[in-house]
Structures are given as C-alpha cells and as structure tokens.
Amino acid sequence: MDKKPLSDLTDQELLQEAKKRKSASITNAFLIGFLIGVVFYSVVKNTWGFLTLIPLFLAYKLINNSKYEKEELENFLKERGLK
C-alpha cells in the first residue's frame, strides 16, 4: 500500500490519519514504558551493559519519530482549519 504525503490527502483522509496516529501513539507509549521498564530492571540487577543500551536507543527513536509526525500532522490540520 502506497503511503501518500499528508499534503495530498483530502480533509476527510487527514482526519482519519489523525485518528490512526492517535491510536499509534498509545501503542508507542506502551512500548516506551516497557522498554524503560527493561532498562530499570537491568539497572536494579546490576547488569548495565550493551543489552541495556538497545532498549534506550529504541525508546529514543520512538519518541523522536512520533514527535515529528505529530507536529507535521498538527500543522496540516491547523492550515486547513480542521479540529
């Protein structure tokens, strides 16, 4: 399935995309919490090492990616006067 740029979407499709991203952000929040929990457990068990850095890196990527997507979508919604 081809992903269209946000600028090419109609108003209705843009609102649907906002709903999809809201549910995706909830999933991302769960994953970030889980990854931070893994890091916390690792630190408590004194196993700080390379395997502890992987969840930190993944959490960082999830946070940054969702932040930029959210800002871009909000700008398009505001530009078109939706929501």
Buried (B, 14 or more C-beta within 10 A) or exposed (E): EEEEEBEEBEEEEBBEBBEEBEEEBEEBEEBBEEBEEBBEEBEEEEEEEEEBEEBBEBBEEBEEEBEEBBEBBEEBBEEEEEE
